[in-house]
């Protein structure tokens, strides 16, 4: 089990490093077209070949990875802020506030996440901010539910009750009691939410309602390369392998 975790962490670190420094190290413009170099096989100049317009697949893959991971991480962190705060508020005050927030979370969960993103993205088709807002609205519920369930027994515990009787304020309770309980569950949740956002962006791009060409994005790359899977299978293999 430990070896599997180490392998997963190594692959994730390699993808993150590729997304971070890949666009800086690859000496090709992802948007530069050269029709004379259309559908070149992988070689020493273009390590992953070129697409129909002669653009470097490796350069486009690096920029797509940077865009997808960066936007997905931003969505996950943005969703974490209201999700955590509302979850703490629900478990701290309880009563009608807890009921109202839980009903709101259930209402959001009753709607498929991608449908919610599509509704927000329809306000500005193909715009980064619309996808960012839609994904953030779809992801906050998980943080709310986890923080609400995790913090409730902490608030009801003897340690918090004793700290309150001794006059310690909310800042002390948060730092001393809540953060140690929330940190082990929030870190994996951020990673999971980021992965969800990456897949969501790719799915929206693949069906043509996400980011629009000529943006280098994983879903767009797959739909652009799919018609050439027979003559150039290495094209579709590049974005699919990165997503997997």
N, C-alpha and C positions, 0 to 999 in steps of 0.2 A: 504494500500500500504506500509506503514511504517513497519507494522508487517511482511509482506512478505519479505521485505529487511532485516529485522533483522534476520528472520529465515534463509534466504539464507546466510547471513554473518556468522551466527553461525555454519551452516553446513560446510561452506568452512573452517572456523577456526578449526573445529573438524577434518576434513580430513587433513589439513595442520599439525596439531599437531600430528595426527596419523602417518603421513609420517615422521615427524621429529624425534619423540622419540620412535615410535613403534618398529623399529629394535633394539633399545637399551634395551627396557624393556621386550621384549618377549624372554623367555629363550629357544628358539628352533632355531636350524640352518636351514635356509630355503632350504639348499641343502642336508641335512642329510636324507638318505633313510632308511626305515625299512619296508621290504616287509611283515613282520608279522603284521604290523599295517595298511595294505592297506584298504582304503575306510572306515575308522572309522567314526562313527557319531560324531557330536559335543558333547563334554563332558567337564568335569573339567580339563582334561589334555590338550586336543586340542579343544579349544573353537569353532573353525570352522571345526573341523574334519581333516581328512588327505586325500591326493590324492591317486592315484593308486600305487605310489611308497612309500607310507607311510610318505610323507613329510607334515609338518605342514602347513595347508592352511593359518592360521593366520600369521605365520612368512613370508610366501611367499607373502601374500597380503601386509604386511607392507613394505617389501623391494621393491615390485613392485610400491607401491604408492610413495615411496621415489624416486625411479628411474624416474618414469614418471613425477612427479611434478617438480623434480629438473632439469631434462633435458628440460622439456617444458618451465619452467621459464627462463632458460638460453637462449633457442632459442628466446623467446619473447623479452628479454632484448637486445640480440645481434642484432635482426632485428630492434629494435627501434632506435639504433644508426645511421645506414646509412639512415633509412627511415626518421627520423626527420631532419637530416642534409641535405639530398637531397631535402626534402620538403621545408625547409627554403631557400635553394639556389634557387630553382625554383621560389618561390614567391618573393624573394629579387631581383634577376637579371632579371627574365622574359625573353621575347624574345626567341632567339634560344635555350638558355639553358633550359628554361621552356618547350619548345616544345620537345626537345630531351629527357629530363627526363620523360615527360609525355608519349611519345611514348614507351620508355623503360618499364615504368610501365604497359602500356596497353599490351605490348607484353608478359610480365610475367603473367598478368591477363588472357590473352587468353588461357593459358595452365592450365589445372586442377592442383591444388596444389599438390595432391598426386602423380600425374604423374611426376611433377618436382622433388619431393622427391625421387621417384623411380629411376629417371635418375641419380641423384647424388649418391644414395645408391648403385647403380649397380657398382660403382667404387670400393667399399669395402663392399661386402655383409655382413650384420650382425654386422658391426662396429658402435660403438656409434657416432664417429666423422662424419661419412657419413650421418647418420640420422640428426644429429645436423646441419650440413651444409645445407642439403636439406630443412629442415623445416625453417631455418633462411632465406634462399633465397626465400621461398614461402611467408613468413610473412611480409617482409619489405615493400611491396607495400601498405598495409593498412595504415601504419604509414606515408608513403610519401603522400598519397592522403589526409589524415586527416590534417596533418601539413600544406600542401600546401593550402588547402581550409581555414584553420583557420588563418594562418599567413598573407594571402594576404590582407584582410581588415585591419589588424593591421598595416601592413607596409604602407598602403595607408591612414591611419587615421591622423587626425590633430596632435595628441600627438606625434607620431613618427616623423612627419615632423618638428614639433617645436623643438623636441630634437635634430634632425640633424642640424637644423639651429643654435642652441645654441652650437654646437660643441661636443656633447656627442658621444662617440664611440659605436661600435657594442656591446661591453660587457654590457654597460649600457642599450642599447635598448633591449638586450636579457633579462637581469635581470628585468628591470622595466616594460617592455611592453609585451614581448612575453611570458615569463614564466607564468605570471598570466592568459593569454589567453589559453595556451596550457595545463597547468596542469589539468584542469577539464576534458579534453577529452582524455589525454594520460593515466591517471590512469585506467579508464574503458577499454581502448583499450589494455593495457598490460594484464589485467585479461582475456579479450576475446581471445587474441592471445595465452595465456597460455592454456586456455581450448581447443582451436583449436589444439594446438600441442599435448596435452594429447590424444585427440580423434584420431589424425593422427597417433601417435605412436601405439595406441591400434589397429587401423584398419590395419596398416602394419604388426603388430605382428599376428593378427588374420588370415591374408591371407598367412602368412609364409614368408614374404619378409623383415620383420623388424629384430629385435633382435632375436637371436637364442637360443634354449635350451642349458643348463639348467638355463638360466637367468630368474629371476622372473620378469615378465612383464605382464601387465594386458591383452593385446591381446593374448599373448602366453598362459596365464592361461585359458582364455576362450576356445581356440581351444583345449587345453589339457583336459579340463573338460567336453566339450560338448558331447563326446561319452558316458558319464556316467550320463547324465541328468535324466534318468529314475530311476536308482538304487541309485544315490546320488545327488539329485537336489540341495542340499546345496552348492555343489562345484561351479557350474556355477553361483549360486546366489551371491557369494561373490564378484568376480570382476565386475559383472554387476551392483550390488548395489553401489559399490564404484564409478564407472563411472557415474552413474545416479545422 
